[in-house]
Amino acid sequence: MERRAAVRGWLAVAAVTLGIFTVMTAELLPVGLLTPIGGELHVSDGTAGLMVTVPGLVAAVSAPLLAVAAGRLDRRLVLCALMALVAAAHLLSATAGHFAVVLGARVLLGVSIGGFWAFAGGLALRLVPARHVGRATSVIFAGVSAASVLGVPLGTLTGELGGWRTAFAALGVLALAVLGGLVLQLPPLPAERGLSPADLGGLLRSNPGVRAGLALTFLIVTGHFLAYTFVRPMLQDRYGIGDDLVGVLLLAYGGAGLAGNFLVGGAAARAARPALLLVAGGLTAVLAALALTAGSTAGTLLLLGWGLAFGGVSVGLQSWFLAAAPDAAEAATSLFVAAFCLSIALGAFLGGRLVDSVSLSAPLWAGATLSLAAAAAVAVGVGALGRHVFIDTTTKEKETPS
């Protein structure tokens, strides 16, 4: 009986992981398709980048709002409804004849992203035995990393083979399949207690570790998406890589990113600060090198290094938040999601302005600067940015050594 319950719990974890993968792939899908979408709908690459900015902004608002508004609703019902919204948004985008319609669908998607990620972040505690919570949390948040490093390349390949509308439609079908998995595998998940705005505000005021995590999220994620949003035109125009190879290279980037996720994930579960220092330092080096070099060989090798470095970002930051607020996982995760999505939106928006008004290398330099600031902040450790955060996966106790 215990074995059967454990299997059921891990199947539920798998369903939630696929859900996280789907909503985050949905958010980032336009990254590999900016040029064909912009060409067909008659907008510039910078304007097409709004397809990443808009859902990021909406998700940043919806994550804390839905955490409060859902009250005592069963989380299983909420997650299923949000996944249905992902499917509807992508099927609408696949048939859109005007860019404004696509942006409208991306607003719906933003609601889904913020809510799904915020509620899913703390579910491992309720799906598997206590001794497996750390591992299950890493698996769930591997879905975030897999989306940015694997979902986008697969979406790009689909778009190259059948057109960008096919890629959006395929994502809508995937969302419907994941919805079925959530219905079948998730147990009832009644809210343990409703959140209030005061809970979120109190966590911000009283917890320096959470404030530090928000600052690091802003620096690292904004820095990455300043450049990554425009990786396709960058590969084509700056490094001379042909249309037919972009999807393949992004898929290789994805493989490197998954490796980075699991390499950093284990370390982050034990000590989040050194893991984040490694990630931020790696991003700084790779983005600066990309800005300084040209040529397809250099671009290919550095792209792999980029994937390896960014692959550990989501699990590293999530580990930081769970360590900083172990007794307020849903509230802390909703704040983390808001910061992460806002940073995606800000990075895409600022990158678009730099691409349109300066050059394709400008976002690389800006991203390297923010990543360097994050690395410096983590290296300083205590002081203005808060505490040195650890997770003990056995005792779930937090240590803050001086």
C-alpha positions in Angstrom: 0.0 0.0 0.0 2.8 2.4 0.9 4.6 1.6 -2.3 1.5 2.2 -4.3 1.0 5.6 -2.6 4.6 6.5 -3.3 4.2 5.7 -7.0 1.0 7.7 -7.2 2.8 10.6 -5.6 5.6 10.5 -8.1 3.1 10.3 -11.0 1.5 13.5 -9.6 4.9 15.1 -9.4 5.5 14.1 -13.1 2.2 15.7 -14.1 3.0 18.9 -12.3 6.5 19.0 -13.9 5.0 18.6 -17.3 2.6 21.4 -16.4 5.4 23.7 -15.4 7.3 22.8 -18.6 4.3 23.6 -20.7 3.5 27.0 -19.3 7.1 28.1 -19.4 7.6 26.8 -22.9 4.5 28.7 -23.8 5.9 31.9 -22.4 9.2 31.5 -24.2 8.0 29.9 -27.5 8.2 33.2 -29.5 12.0 33.4 -28.8 12.9 31.0 -31.5 10.2 32.2 -33.9 10.5 36.0 -33.7 11.7 36.5 -37.3 9.0 34.4 -39.1 6.2 35.8 -36.8 7.4 39.4 -37.3 7.7 38.8 -41.0 4.3 37.4 -41.5 2.5 39.9 -39.2 4.6 42.9 -40.4 6.3 43.9 -37.2 10.0 44.4 -36.3 12.0 42.0 -34.2 11.9 44.5 -31.3 8.1 44.7 -31.5 7.7 41.0 -31.9 9.6 40.7 -28.6 6.5 42.0 -26.9 5.1 38.5 -27.2 7.5 37.7 -24.4 7.2 41.0 -22.5 3.4 41.0 -22.3 2.8 37.6 -20.7 5.7 38.2 -18.4 4.2 41.4 -17.1 0.7 39.8 -16.7 2.3 36.7 -14.9 4.1 39.0 -12.5 0.8 40.5 -11.4 -1.3 37.4 -11.5 1.1 35.2 -9.4 0.5 37.0 -6.1 -3.1 38.1 -7.0 -4.2 34.5 -7.8 -2.5 33.2 -4.7 -4.7 35.5 -2.7 -7.9 35.3 -4.9 -7.9 31.5 -5.0 -8.6 31.4 -1.2 -9.6 27.9 -0.2 -10.3 26.6 -3.7 -8.9 23.1 -4.3 -5.5 23.6 -6.0 -6.1 20.7 -8.3 -9.1 22.5 -9.8 -7.2 25.7 -10.1 -4.2 24.1 -11.9 -6.5 22.3 -14.3 -8.4 25.5 -15.2 -5.1 27.4 -15.8 -3.8 24.7 -18.1 -7.1 24.8 -20.1 -6.4 28.6 -20.5 -3.0 27.8 -21.9 -4.5 25.6 -24.5 -7.1 28.2 -25.5 -4.5 30.9 -25.8 -2.3 28.9 -28.2 -5.1 27.7 -30.4 -6.2 31.3 -30.7 -2.7 32.5 -31.6 -2.3 29.8 -34.2 -5.3 31.2 -36.1 -4.6 34.9 -35.5 -4.4 37.2 -38.6 -3.1 40.3 -36.8 -0.4 40.9 -34.2 -2.8 42.5 -31.8 -4.8 39.2 -31.6 -1.6 37.3 -30.7 -0.8 39.8 -28.0 -4.4 39.4 -26.6 -3.9 35.7 -26.4 -0.6 36.3 -24.7 -2.4 38.2 -22.0 -4.5 35.1 -21.2 -1.3 33.0 -21.2 0.2 35.4 -18.7 -2.6 34.7 -16.2 -2.0 31.0 -16.6 1.8 31.3 -16.1 1.7 33.3 -12.9 -1.0 31.2 -11.3 0.2 27.8 -12.3 3.8 28.3 -11.3 2.9 30.0 -8.0 0.6 27.1 -6.9 2.8 24.3 -8.2 6.0 25.5 -6.5 5.2 24.2 -3.1 3.2 21.1 -4.0 6.0 18.6 -3.5 5.4 18.9 0.2 1.9 17.5 -0.3 2.6 14.8 -3.0 5.5 12.8 -1.7 6.9 11.6 1.7 8.9 14.2 3.7 12.2 12.5 2.9 11.7 13.0 -0.8 10.5 16.6 -0.8 13.9 18.0 -1.8 14.2 15.7 -4.7 10.6 16.2 -5.9 11.0 20.0 -5.7 14.1 19.7 -7.9 12.2 17.6 -10.4 9.3 20.0 -10.5 11.5 23.0 -11.1 13.5 21.1 -13.7 10.4 21.8 -15.8 11.2 25.5 -15.7 14.8 24.9 -16.9 13.7 22.3 -19.4 11.3 24.8 -20.9 13.9 27.5 -21.5 16.6 25.2 -22.6 14.6 22.4 -24.4 11.0 23.6 -25.0 12.1 26.6 -27.1 14.4 24.6 -29.3 11.7 22.0 -30.0 9.2 24.7 -30.7 11.7 26.3 -33.1 12.3 23.1 -34.9 8.5 22.6 -35.2 8.2 26.1 -36.6 10.9 25.5 -39.1 9.3 22.3 -40.3 5.7 23.4 -40.4 5.6 27.2 -39.8 5.1 29.2 -36.6 1.4 28.6 -36.5 2.0 24.9 -36.4 4.3 25.4 -33.4 1.6 27.4 -31.5 -1.0 24.8 -32.4 1.2 22.0 -31.2 1.8 23.7 -27.9 -2.0 24.0 -27.5 -2.4 20.3 -28.1 0.3 19.6 -25.6 -1.5 21.7 -23.0 -4.7 19.7 -23.5 -2.7 16.5 -23.0 -1.1 17.8 -19.8 -4.6 18.9 -18.7 -5.7 15.2 -19.0 -2.6 14.1 -17.0 -3.4 16.6 -14.2 -7.0 15.4 -14.0 -5.9 11.8 -13.8 -2.9 12.0 -11.5 -3.4 14.9 -9.1 -5.2 14.0 -5.8 -7.6 16.5 -4.3 -5.5 19.4 -3.0 -7.7 21.6 -0.7 -6.0 24.8 0.3 -4.4 24.4 3.7 -5.1 28.0 4.4 -5.9 31.1 2.3 -3.3 33.8 1.7 -3.9 37.4 2.3 -2.1 40.5 0.9 -0.8 41.0 4.5 0.9 37.6 4.4 2.9 38.6 1.3 3.7 42.0 2.6 4.7 40.6 6.0 7.1 38.1 4.3 8.7 40.9 2.4 9.2 43.1 5.5 10.3 40.4 7.9 12.5 38.1 5.8 15.8 39.4 4.5 16.5 36.1 2.7 13.4 36.6 0.6 14.3 40.2 -0.2 17.8 39.0 -1.2 16.3 36.3 -3.5 14.1 38.9 -5.2 17.1 41.1 -5.9 19.1 38.2 -7.3 16.2 37.1 -9.4 15.9 40.5 -11.0 19.6 40.8 -11.8 20.1 37.3 -13.2 16.9 36.7 -15.1 16.7 40.2 -16.6 20.3 39.9 -17.6 19.7 36.6 -19.3 16.5 37.6 -21.2 18.0 40.9 -22.4 20.0 38.7 -24.8 18.2 35.4 -25.0 15.0 36.9 -26.3 16.8 37.8 -29.5 19.0 34.7 -29.8 17.6 33.8 -33.2 18.4 37.1 -35.0 21.7 37.1 -33.1 22.7 33.7 -34.4 21.7 34.5 -37.9 23.0 38.1 -38.3 25.9 38.2 -35.9 27.3 34.7 -36.3 26.2 33.9 -39.8 24.3 30.7 -38.8 21.7 29.6 -41.4 18.0 29.3 -40.8 18.2 25.5 -41.1 20.7 25.2 -38.2 19.1 27.6 -35.7 16.7 25.0 -34.3 19.5 22.3 -34.1 21.8 24.7 -32.2 19.0 25.7 -29.8 18.3 22.0 -29.2 22.0 21.5 -28.3 21.8 24.6 -26.1 18.8 22.8 -24.5 20.8 19.6 -23.8 23.6 21.7 -22.2 21.0 23.5 -20.1 19.4 20.3 -18.8 22.9 19.1 -17.8 23.4 22.4 -16.0 20.0 22.1 -14.2 20.9 18.7 -12.6 24.5 19.7 -11.9 23.5 22.8 -10.1 20.3 21.4 -8.6 22.0 19.0 -6.3 24.5 21.6 -5.1 21.7 24.2 -4.7 19.7 21.9 -2.5 22.6 21.8 -0.1 23.9 25.4 -0.4 22.1 27.9 -2.6 24.7 30.7 -2.4 27.7 28.9 -4.0 25.5 27.5 -6.7 24.1 30.9 -7.6 27.6 32.4 -7.6 28.7 29.8 -10.1 25.6 30.4 -12.3 26.0 34.2 -12.3 29.7 34.1 -12.9 29.2 31.7 -15.8 26.6 33.9 -17.4 28.8 36.9 -17.1 31.7 35.2 -18.8 29.6 33.7 -21.6 27.6 36.9 -22.5 30.8 39.0 -22.5 32.5 36.5 -24.7 29.6 36.4 -27.1 29.7 40.2 -27.4 33.5 40.1 -28.2 33.5 37.3 -30.8 32.1 36.5 -34.1 32.0 33.4 -36.4 29.8 30.3 -36.4 32.3 28.1 -34.5 32.7 30.5 -31.6 28.9 31.2 -31.6 28.1 27.5 -31.4 30.6 26.8 -28.5 29.5 29.8 -26.5 25.9 29.0 -27.0 26.5 25.6 -25.4 28.2 27.3 -22.5 25.3 29.7 -22.2 22.9 26.8 -21.9 25.0 25.1 -19.2 25.2 28.3 -17.1 21.5 29.2 -17.3 20.3 25.7 -16.8 20.8 26.0 -13.0 19.1 29.4 -12.6 15.6 28.3 -11.8 16.4 25.5 -9.4 19.1 27.6 -7.7 16.8 30.5 -7.1 13.9 28.3 -6.0 16.2 26.6 -3.5 17.1 30.0 -2.1 13.5 30.9 -1.6 12.5 27.6 0.0 15.5 27.9 2.4 14.6 31.5 3.2 11.0 30.8 4.0 10.4 27.0 4.6 7.2 27.6 6.5 5.7 29.9 3.9 6.4 28.0 0.6 3.3 29.2 -1.3 3.7 32.9 -0.4 7.5 32.8 -1.1 7.0 31.0 -4.4 4.4 33.5 -5.5 6.8 36.4 -4.9 9.6 34.5 -6.7 7.3 33.8 -9.7 6.3 37.5 -9.8 9.9 38.6 -9.8 11.0 36.0 -12.3 8.2 36.8 -14.8 8.6 40.5 -14.3 12.3 40.1 -15.0 11.6 38.1 -18.2 9.3 40.9 -19.4 11.7 43.7 -18.5 14.6 41.9 -20.1 12.7 41.2 -23.4 11.4 44.9 -23.4 14.8 46.5 -22.8 16.5 44.0 -25.2 14.1 45.0 -27.9 14.8 48.7 -27.4 18.6 48.0 -27.6 18.3 45.8 -30.7 16.2 48.3 -32.5 18.1 51.4 -31.5 21.7 50.2 -30.9 22.8 46.8 -32.1 22.5 43.1 -31.6 25.6 43.1 -29.3 24.2 45.7 -27.0 21.9 43.3 -25.1 24.8 41.0 -24.6 26.8 43.7 -22.9 23.8 44.8 -20.8 23.1 41.2 -19.8 26.8 40.6 -18.8 26.7 43.7 -16.7 23.6 42.6 -14.7 25.0 39.1 -14.3 28.3 40.5 -13.0 26.3 42.6 -10.5 24.5 39.4 -9.3 27.8 37.5 -9.0 29.2 40.4 -6.9 26.1 40.5 -4.7 26.2 36.8 -4.1 29.9 36.9 -3.4 29.4 39.6 -0.7 26.8 37.3 0.8 25.5 38.9 3.9 25.0 42.6 4.6 22.6 44.5 2.2 21.5 41.4 0.4 20.6 39.3 3.4 21.8 35.9 4.7 23.8 33.0 3.5 21.1 30.5 2.8 21.4 26.7 3.0 19.0 23.9 2.8 19.5 20.7 4.8 17.4 18.2 2.9 17.2 15.8 5.8 16.2 18.1 8.6 14.7 20.9 6.6 16.3 23.3 8.9 17.9 26.5 7.8 21.4 27.6 8.8 22.6 31.1 8.6 26.3 31.0 9.6 28.0 34.3 10.3 
